[in-house]
Amino acid sequence: MRGVTMHDADLRGFASDNYSGVHPEILAALAAANGGHQVSYGGDVYTERLQEVCRRHFGPEARAYPVLTGTGANVLALQAACDRWAAVICAESAHLHVDEGGAPEKVAGLKLLTVPALDGKLTIDAIRREARDFDDEHRAQPQVISLAQGTELGTVYTPDEIRAIAEFGHARNMLVHLDGARLANAAAHLGLPLRALTTDAGVDVLSLGGTKNGMLLGEAVVILNPAAGRGVHRLRKSSMQLASKMRFISAQLLALFEGDLWLRNATHANTMATLLHERIRGLPGLDVLYPVQMNAVFVSLPEPASAVLHQQFHFYDWAGSGTQARWMTSFDTTPGDIRNLSAAVAKALKQ
Ligand SMILES: Cc1ncc(COP(=O)(O)O)c(C=O)c1O
């Protein structure tokens, strides 16, 4: 099987931005990091350089801890920011709550206090429902507010919205975690540096995404406020997120964040979603459910049309129903892919 491509490399789906392969510049960075020996477990030159790059993006206090998966990043970040008796306030649609197999509860032993978030974004009114009873010994103590930027519903917080949540939380001794699996897409949408949505907006600890933006695999926990990083290096090991050949995760993160690849990839993916939105909005029978602000388009459509489309493209039904779909774009989605999908959508709706 060596060297044999076992799939159609021209086939692109719309299920997730992690259906894509690896960006060629990342593959080149992996090849360049190969050969010779380097100190394992993060003592390598790539991981050291990554610290400099993270300080440039997030400020002088930032410290990066490369990890294997986004779930691992979230669970590690929350453990580092929380006491053992803590609870985390998050949106009911949060990936943490819905799609991490209960890892925050199982691995970190944390209680999640979920609140409604209609368009995926937490509001202070919603957070207030659970940010209470801090002296009650019977209640898991809310110590962290976790928000995703961009959200699981494809929406994006403004820096002012994040700052207001951080100020609310900090005034109650809570820290702020940002699930930035798609931070690059949010920054590209807003035309702002990463720092404006994190450090400068009061975020204490960040899960910085890589896989969904062109890496082979890998993310990083970035501690922005040292108070949110207690024992993080020990917790990374005990949470099984300490990669021995860490140079290969760090080399990918460097390729993404040292120059502007993070922004080029995210801007392209966002542009493809905007193009899809422009081509399908207004089609009879289809409604776009949320503002299209990054690389996802959520729609409602008749079940038979969805079934026809499922025969042609990979995509996820949303909210457990055949009448809602999520279409995601990636760094390698082409305008031709968007033309194919939008033409198929228009045809399926007419049947
Ligand atoms: C918002 C968000 N956070 C975290 C993750 C977790 O990533 P992983 O699948 O690498 O654990 C995902 C993956 O879909 C995600 O969408």
The ligand as an SDF file (V2000), in Angstrom:
LIG
                    3D

 16 16  0  0  0  0  0  0  0  0999 V2000
  -15.4540   24.7180   18.8860 C   0  0  0  0  0  0  0  0  0  0  0  0
  -14.6700   23.4420   18.9910 C   0  0  0  0  0  0  0  0  0  0  0  0
  -13.8900   23.2410   20.0520 N   0  0  0  0  0  0  0  0  0  0  0  0
  -13.1560   22.1220   20.2000 C   0  0  0  0  0  0  0  0  0  0  0  0
  -13.1760   21.1260   19.2470 C   0  0  0  0  0  0  0  0  0  0  0  0
  -12.4300   19.8550   19.5530 C   0  0  0  0  0  0  0  0  0  0  0  0
  -11.5360   19.4110   18.6580 O   0  0  0  0  0  0  0  0  0  0  0  0
  -11.0870   17.8620   18.5730 P   0  0  0  0  0  0  0  0  0  0  0  0
  -12.0490   17.1830   17.6990 O   0  0  0  0  0  0  0  0  0  0  0  0
   -9.6980   17.9890   18.0160 O   0  0  0  0  0  0  0  0  0  0  0  0
  -11.0490   17.2830   19.9500 O   0  0  0  0  0  0  0  0  0  0  0  0
  -13.9760   21.2890   18.1070 C   0  0  0  0  0  0  0  0  0  0  0  0
  -14.0300   20.2350   17.0610 C   0  0  0  0  0  0  0  0  0  0  0  0
  -14.9420   20.1270   16.2900 O   0  0  0  0  0  0  0  0  0  0  0  0
  -14.7420   22.4740   17.9780 C   0  0  0  0  0  0  0  0  0  0  0  0
  -15.5530   22.6670   16.9160 O   0  0  0  0  0  0  0  0  0  0  0  0
  1  2  1  0
  2  3  1  0
  2 15  2  0
  3  4  2  0
  4  5  1  0
  5  6  1  0
  5 12  2  0
  6  7  1  0
  7  8  1  0
  8  9  2  0
  8 10  1  0
  8 11  1  0
 12 13  1  0
 12 15  1  0
 13 14  2  0
 15 16  1  0
M  END
$$$$
